[in-house]
Amino acid sequence: MGSAGCILKQLPHLTMMGNMKTIVRFMICLFLPIFVTVFSACFGSNRSSENEGNIETMTGGILSRIGESQVTYILPTPKTDGIVSVETALANRRSQRNFQNRAISAEQLSQILWAAYGITLPSAVPQLRGGLRTAPSAGALFPLEVFAIVGNVEGIAPGVYRYIPDGHKIVRVVDRDVRNELMEAALGQRMVGAAPASVFYSAVFGRATGRYGERGVRYVYIELGHSAQNVYLQAEALGLGTVAIGAFIDSRVSQILGLPANETPLYIMPIGYYYND
Ligand SMILES: Cc1cc2nc3c(=O)[nH]c(=O)nc-3n(C[C@H](O)[C@H](O)[C@H](O)COP(=O)(O)O)c2cc1C
């Protein structure tokens, strides 16, 4: 019975009989719908999410984690303006290797990944896998794959995540903190183990060589430079530091990250707050 109908039905009894039982029933009819409404407003989204099967946490609709078997985080929306000019970022950019033991935020990681390969002009053309990006790409083939190596990022569980530009999200591919293993694979370069997170690049060379032949190999390396410089500049603008690391044992890195056979590891870029030397 609807609350209005329920209340109306009770009113004549209330005035005519005025007994306690009727008053109590009247009060229940009046306040129960209000209680249910307030309760579902507070907890309703979580409950319906559980019913949908896979949304686990949601912090203010900003960073959301989906799924258990394939954990996915929808990242905070990146900003397209800031307080540091591109000239200042260029002037101050330096490779940083001495990282503080301090977390970075999900917003900072989101911004860095967006700078690396985020979508700036959405498109439904399948080849673009979401649209044109922050970095140029020969024939718009986008041969790079970008990962987040997460160790100490607020709100994101440690692990290795593949960045999916379409939808600006990360999908977990390894569910443990691999920073120390990766440091060893990078010939013991301490910053890989010390930084709270790293951006990692691999490339699917076939995407470029399929159209451009041998020249596609050249294009992949050029494109890595474009994207990695974006990471340097974005880190600088956020008050963070990074360093492009090319010295590592390819096979060991591929093994730690579980890379598919058609992906070649290219760069590790630790990200974090740093000490000025
Ligand atoms: C292709 C490439 C590979 C690099 N590999 C490493 C590396 O393995 N370890 C490292 O500490 N720095 C590495 N660097 C960073 C350079 O050492 C650094 O850019 C150089 O010393 C100039 O310093 P700056 O970046 O502060 O201007 C690499 C840079 C490039 C472009």
Ligand as a Chemical Component Dictionary entry (heavy atoms), coordinates in Angstrom:
data_LIG
# 
_chem_comp.id                   LIG 
_chem_comp.type                 NON-POLYMER 
_chem_comp.pdbx_formal_charge   0 
_chem_comp.three_letter_code    LIG 
# 
loop_
_chem_comp_atom.comp_id 
_chem_comp_atom.atom_id 
_chem_comp_atom.alt_atom_id 
_chem_comp_atom.type_symbol 
_chem_comp_atom.charge 
_chem_comp_atom.model_Cartn_x 
_chem_comp_atom.model_Cartn_y 
_chem_comp_atom.model_Cartn_z 
_chem_comp_atom.pdbx_ordinal 
LIG C1  C1  C 0 67.004 6.179  -24.283 1  
LIG C2  C2  C 0 67.378 6.596  -22.868 2  
LIG C3  C3  C 0 67.698 5.637  -21.952 3  
LIG C4  C4  C 0 68.011 6.007  -20.645 4  
LIG N1  N1  N 0 68.261 5.046  -19.711 5  
LIG C5  C5  C 0 68.562 5.387  -18.439 6  
LIG C6  C6  C 0 68.807 4.399  -17.457 7  
LIG O1  O1  O 0 68.751 3.210  -17.701 8  
LIG N2  N2  N 0 69.102 4.828  -16.193 9  
LIG C7  C7  C 0 69.166 6.136  -15.865 10 
LIG O2  O2  O 0 69.440 6.461  -14.713 11 
LIG N3  N3  N 0 68.921 7.101  -16.769 12 
LIG C8  C8  C 0 68.622 6.769  -18.057 13 
LIG N4  N4  N 0 68.338 7.739  -18.974 14 
LIG C9  C9  C 0 68.312 9.157  -18.569 15 
LIG C10 C10 C 0 69.588 9.886  -19.010 16 
LIG O3  O3  O 0 70.667 9.439  -18.234 17 
LIG C11 C11 C 0 69.375 11.415 -18.809 18 
LIG O4  O4  O 0 68.337 11.833 -19.668 19 
LIG C12 C12 C 0 70.643 12.166 -19.127 20 
LIG O5  O5  O 0 71.615 11.969 -18.120 21 
LIG C13 C13 C 0 70.381 13.682 -19.249 22 
LIG O6  O6  O 0 69.866 14.190 -18.033 23 
LIG P1  P1  P 0 68.472 14.979 -17.962 24 
LIG O7  O7  O 0 67.397 14.019 -18.408 25 
LIG O8  O8  O 0 68.304 15.367 -16.534 26 
LIG O9  O9  O 0 68.544 16.132 -18.865 27 
LIG C14 C14 C 0 68.027 7.390  -20.264 28 
LIG C15 C15 C 0 67.675 8.341  -21.230 29 
LIG C16 C16 C 0 67.335 7.964  -22.511 30 
LIG C17 C17 C 0 66.933 9.038  -23.503 31 
# 
loop_
_chem_comp_bond.comp_id 
_chem_comp_bond.atom_id_1 
_chem_comp_bond.atom_id_2 
_chem_comp_bond.value_order 
_chem_comp_bond.pdbx_ordinal 
LIG C1  C2  SING 1  
LIG C2  C3  SING 2  
LIG C2  C16 DOUB 3  
LIG C3  C4  DOUB 4  
LIG C4  N1  SING 5  
LIG C4  C14 SING 6  
LIG N1  C5  DOUB 7  
LIG C5  C6  SING 8  
LIG C5  C8  SING 9  
LIG C6  O1  DOUB 10 
LIG C6  N2  SING 11 
LIG N2  C7  SING 12 
LIG C7  O2  DOUB 13 
LIG C7  N3  SING 14 
LIG N3  C8  DOUB 15 
LIG C8  N4  SING 16 
LIG N4  C9  SING 17 
LIG N4  C14 SING 18 
LIG C9  C10 SING 19 
LIG C10 O3  SING 20 
LIG C10 C11 SING 21 
LIG C11 O4  SING 22 
LIG C11 C12 SING 23 
LIG C12 O5  SING 24 
LIG C12 C13 SING 25 
LIG C13 O6  SING 26 
LIG O6  P1  SING 27 
LIG P1  O7  DOUB 28 
LIG P1  O8  SING 29 
LIG P1  O9  SING 30 
LIG C14 C15 DOUB 31 
LIG C15 C16 SING 32 
LIG C16 C17 SING 33 
# 
